[in-house]
Amino acid sequence: MNEGPIILEGVTLMLLGMGFVFCFLALLVGATRLLSTVSIKFTPPAQPAKAPASSAAQSDDDDVVAAITAALHHHKTKFSQQA
């Protein structure tokens, strides 16, 4: 059997396939970079976020902390009596 031409065809096919994959991936990277550049150009700059009103948020946080503390205290006293 003469296996030389079959191996040569296999190597040629492998290199051809790897070349196509490399070219496709390079094209994909280029398209991604192009779309990124275009989207940055046409996107308006982000507006700085306004500072939230801290007094209302602090009041809500205090209420939540108080509710959690009361629930934990109730849970601890309820289960410490059962033991």
LOLO-493764 format. One line per field, with one value per atom (N, C-alpha, C): residue in one letter; chain; x negated, y negated, z negated; atom name. Coordinates in Angstrom, 1 decimal, m for minus. Example, Ala and Ser with C-alpha at 12.3 -4.5 7.8 and 13.67 -1.06 7.14 Angstrom:
BEGIN
nuse	[a;a;a;s;s;s] .
lodren	[A;A;A;A;A;A] .
X	[m13.2;m12.3;m13.2;m12.8;m13.7;m12.9] .
Y	[5.7;4.5;3.3;2.2;1.1;0.0] .
Z	[m7.8;m7.8;m7.8;m7.1;m7.1;m7.9] .
lodo	[N;CA;C;N;CA;C] .
***
This chain:
BEGIN
nuse	[m;m;m;n;n;n;e;e;e;g;g;g;p;p;p;i;i;i;i;i;i;l;l;l;e;e;e;g;g;g;v;v;v;t;t;t;l;l;l;m;m;m;l;l;l;l;l;l;g;g;g;m;m;m;g;g;g;f;f;f;v;v;v;f;f;f;c;c;c;f;f;f;l;l;l;a;a;a;l;l;l;l;l;l;v;v;v;g;g;g;a;a;a;t;t;t;r;r;r;l;l;l;l;l;l;s;s;s;t;t;t;v;v;v;s;s;s;i;i;i;k;k;k;f;f;f;t;t;t;p;p;p;p;p;p;a;a;a;q;q;q;p;p;p;a;a;a;k;k;k;a;a;a;p;p;p;a;a;a;s;s;s;s;s;s;a;a;a;a;a;a;q;q;q;s;s;s;d;d;d;d;d;d;d;d;d;d;d;d;v;v;v;v;v;v;a;a;a;a;a;a;i;i;i;t;t;t;a;a;a;a;a;a;l;l;l;h;h;h;h;h;h;h;h;h;k;k;k;t;t;t;k;k;k;f;f;f;s;s;s;q;q;q;q;q;q;a;a;a] .
lodren	[A;A;A;A;A;A;A;A;A;A;A;A;A;A;A;A;A;A;A;A;A;A;A;A;A;A;A;A;A;A;A;A;A;A;A;A;A;A;A;A;A;A;A;A;A;A;A;A;A;A;A;A;A;A;A;A;A;A;A;A;A;A;A;A;A;A;A;A;A;A;A;A;A;A;A;A;A;A;A;A;A;A;A;A;A;A;A;A;A;A;A;A;A;A;A;A;A;A;A;A;A;A;A;A;A;A;A;A;A;A;A;A;A;A;A;A;A;A;A;A;A;A;A;A;A;A;A;A;A;A;A;A;A;A;A;A;A;A;A;A;A;A;A;A;A;A;A;A;A;A;A;A;A;A;A;A;A;A;A;A;A;A;A;A;A;A;A;A;A;A;A;A;A;A;A;A;A;A;A;A;A;A;A;A;A;A;A;A;A;A;A;A;A;A;A;A;A;A;A;A;A;A;A;A;A;A;A;A;A;A;A;A;A;A;A;A;A;A;A;A;A;A;A;A;A;A;A;A;A;A;A;A;A;A;A;A;A;A;A;A;A;A;A;A;A;A;A;A;A] .
X	[m0.8;0.0;m0.9;m0.4;m1.1;m0.3;m0.8;0.0;m0.5;m1.6;m2.1;m1.1;m0.5;0.5;1.7;2.1;3.3;2.9;1.7;1.3;1.1;0.5;0.3;1.7;2.7;4.0;4.6;4.4;4.9;4.3;3.0;2.3;2.7;2.9;3.4;4.8;5.6;7.0;7.0;6.2;6.1;5.6;4.6;4.1;5.1;5.8;6.8;7.9;8.4;9.4;9.0;7.8;7.3;7.1;6.8;6.7;8.0;9.1;10.4;10.9;10.7;11.1;10.4;9.1;8.3;8.8;9.1;9.6;11.0;11.8;13.2;13.1;12.2;12.1;11.5;10.5;9.9;11.0;11.8;12.9;13.9;14.2;15.1;14.6;13.3;12.7;12.7;12.4;12.5;13.9;14.9;16.3;16.7;16.3;16.6;16.0;14.7;14.0;14.7;15.1;15.7;17.0;17.9;19.1;19.0;18.0;17.7;17.4;16.5;16.1;17.3;18.1;19.3;20.3;20.5;21.5;21.0;19.8;19.2;19.4;19.2;19.4;20.8;21.8;23.2;23.9;23.3;24.0;23.7;24.8;24.6;23.8;23.1;22.3;23.3;22.9;23.7;23.8;25.0;25.3;24.9;24.2;23.9;25.1;25.1;26.2;26.4;27.6;27.9;27.8;27.4;27.3;28.7;29.0;30.4;30.5;31.8;32.1;31.7;30.7;30.2;31.1;31.9;32.7;33.9;34.5;35.6;35.0;33.9;33.3;32.8;32.3;31.8;32.9;34.1;35.2;35.8;35.8;36.2;35.3;34.0;33.0;33.1;33.4;33.6;34.8;35.9;37.1;36.8;36.1;35.7;34.9;33.9;33.0;33.8;34.7;35.5;36.4;37.0;37.8;37.0;35.8;35.0;34.6;34.2;33.8;34.9;36.1;37.3;37.6;37.5;37.7;36.7;35.4;34.4;34.6;34.9;35.1;36.3;37.4;38.6;38.2;37.5;37.1;36.2;35.2;34.3;35.1;36.0;36.7;37.7;38.3;39.2;38.5;37.4;36.7;35.8;35.4;34.6;35.5;36.8;37.7;38.1;38.0;38.4;37.3;36.0;34.9;34.8] .
Y	[1.2;0.0;m1.2;m2.2;m3.5;m4.5;m4.8;m5.7;m7.1;m7.4;m8.7;m9.8;m9.5;m10.5;m10.7;m9.7;m9.8;m10.7;m10.5;m11.3;m12.8;m13.0;m14.3;m15.0;m14.3;m14.9;m15.2;m14.4;m14.7;m15.9;m16.0;m17.2;m18.5;m18.4;m19.5;m19.9;m19.0;m19.2;m19.9;m19.4;m19.9;m21.4;m21.7;m23.0;m24.0;m23.5;m24.3;m24.6;m23.6;m23.8;m24.8;m24.6;m25.5;m26.9;m27.1;m28.4;m29.1;m28.3;m28.9;m29.3;m28.5;m28.8;m30.1;m30.2;m31.3;m32.6;m32.5;m33.7;m34.1;m33.1;m33.4;m34.1;m33.6;m34.2;m35.6;m35.8;m37.1;m38.1;m37.6;m38.5;m38.8;m37.8;m38.0;m39.0;m38.9;m39.9;m41.3;m41.4;m42.7;m43.3;m42.5;m43.0;m43.4;m42.6;m43.0;m44.3;m44.5;m45.8;m46.9;m46.7;m47.8;m48.2;m47.2;m47.5;m48.2;m47.8;m48.4;m49.9;m50.2;m51.6;m52.4;m51.8;m52.5;m52.8;m51.8;m52.0;m53.0;m53.1;m54.1;m55.5;m55.6;m56.9;m57.5;m56.6;m57.0;m57.0;m56.5;m56.4;m57.7;m58.3;m59.6;m59.3;m60.3;m60.1;m59.9;m59.1;m58.8;m60.0;m60.2;m61.3;m60.9;m61.8;m61.5;m61.2;m60.2;m59.9;m61.0;m61.3;m62.3;m61.6;m62.3;m61.8;m61.6;m60.4;m60.3;m61.0;m61.3;m62.0;m61.1;m61.5;m60.6;m60.5;m61.6;m61.6;m60.5;m60.4;m59.5;m58.1;m57.9;m56.6;m56.1;m57.0;m56.7;m56.3;m57.0;m56.7;m55.3;m55.0;m53.6;m52.6;m52.8;m51.9;m51.7;m52.7;m52.6;m51.7;m51.9;m51.1;m49.6;m49.4;m48.0;m47.4;m48.1;m47.6;m47.3;m48.2;m47.9;m46.7;m46.5;m45.4;m44.1;m44.1;m42.9;m42.6;m43.6;m43.4;m42.8;m43.3;m42.8;m41.4;m41.1;m39.7;m38.7;m39.1;m38.2;m38.1;m39.1;m39.0;m38.1;m38.2;m37.4;m35.9;m35.7;m34.3;m33.7;m34.5;m33.9;m33.6;m34.5;m34.3;m33.1;m32.9;m31.8;m30.5;m30.4;m29.1;m28.8;m29.8;m29.6;m29.0;m29.3;m28.8;m27.3;m26.9;m25.5;m24.6;m25.0;m24.1;m23.7] .
Z	[0.0;0.0;0.0;0.7;0.8;0.0;m1.2;m2.1;m2.0;m1.3;m1.2;m0.7;0.5;1.0;0.0;m0.6;m1.5;m2.7;m3.3;m4.4;m3.9;m2.7;m2.2;m2.0;m1.5;m1.3;m2.7;m3.7;m5.0;m5.6;m5.5;m6.0;m5.2;m3.9;m3.1;m3.6;m3.8;m4.2;m5.6;m6.5;m7.8;m7.8;m7.0;m6.9;m6.3;m5.3;m4.6;m5.6;m6.4;m7.4;m8.5;m8.9;m10.0;m9.4;m8.2;m7.5;m7.4;m7.0;m7.0;m8.4;m9.4;m10.7;m11.2;m11.0;m11.4;m10.7;m9.4;m8.6;m9.2;m9.4;m10.0;m11.3;m12.2;m13.5;m13.5;m12.6;m12.4;m11.9;m11.0;m10.5;m11.6;m12.4;m13.5;m14.5;m14.8;m15.8;m15.2;m13.9;m13.2;m13.2;m13.0;m13.0;m14.3;m15.4;m16.7;m17.1;m16.8;m17.1;m16.3;m15.1;m14.3;m14.9;m15.3;m15.9;m17.2;m18.0;m19.3;m19.1;m18.1;m17.8;m17.3;m16.4;m15.9;m17.0;m17.9;m18.9;m20.0;m20.2;m21.1;m20.5;m19.2;m18.5;m18.6;m18.4;m18.3;m19.6;m20.7;m22.0;m22.7;m23.2;m24.0;m25.3;m25.7;m27.0;m28.1;m29.1;m30.2;m31.1;m31.6;m32.5;m33.9;m34.7;m36.0;m36.9;m37.7;m38.6;m39.7;m39.9;m41.0;m42.3;m43.3;m44.6;m45.2;m45.7;m46.3;m47.6;m47.9;m49.1;m50.3;m51.1;m52.1;m53.3;m53.6;m54.8;m54.7;m53.5;m53.4;m53.4;m52.7;m52.6;m54.0;m54.8;m56.1;m57.0;m56.9;m57.7;m57.3;m56.0;m55.6;m56.2;m56.1;m56.6;m58.1;m58.8;m60.2;m60.6;m59.8;m60.0;m59.7;m58.7;m58.3;m59.4;m59.9;m60.9;m62.2;m62.5;m63.7;m63.6;m62.4;m62.2;m62.2;m61.7;m61.7;m63.1;m63.9;m65.2;m66.1;m65.9;m66.7;m66.3;m65.0;m64.6;m65.1;m65.1;m65.7;m67.2;m67.9;m69.3;m69.6;m68.9;m69.1;m68.8;m67.7;m67.4;m68.4;m68.9;m70.0;m71.2;m71.7;m72.9;m72.8;m71.6;m71.4;m71.4;m70.8;m70.7;m71.9;m72.7;m73.9;m75.0;m75.0;m76.0;m75.7;m74.5;m74.1;m74.5;m74.6;m74.9;m76.3] .
lodo	[N;CA;C;N;CA;C;N;CA;C;N;CA;C;N;CA;C;N;CA;C;N;CA;C;N;CA;C;N;CA;C;N;CA;C;N;CA;C;N;CA;C;N;CA;C;N;CA;C;N;CA;C;N;CA;C;N;CA;C;N;CA;C;N;CA;C;N;CA;C;N;CA;C;N;CA;C;N;CA;C;N;CA;C;N;CA;C;N;CA;C;N;CA;C;N;CA;C;N;CA;C;N;CA;C;N;CA;C;N;CA;C;N;CA;C;N;CA;C;N;CA;C;N;CA;C;N;CA;C;N;CA;C;N;CA;C;N;CA;C;N;CA;C;N;CA;C;N;CA;C;N;CA;C;N;CA;C;N;CA;C;N;CA;C;N;CA;C;N;CA;C;N;CA;C;N;CA;C;N;CA;C;N;CA;C;N;CA;C;N;CA;C;N;CA;C;N;CA;C;N;CA;C;N;CA;C;N;CA;C;N;CA;C;N;CA;C;N;CA;C;N;CA;C;N;CA;C;N;CA;C;N;CA;C;N;CA;C;N;CA;C;N;CA;C;N;CA;C;N;CA;C;N;CA;C;N;CA;C;N;CA;C;N;CA;C;N;CA;C;N;CA;C;N;CA;C;N;CA;C;N;CA;C;N;CA;C;N;CA;C] .
***
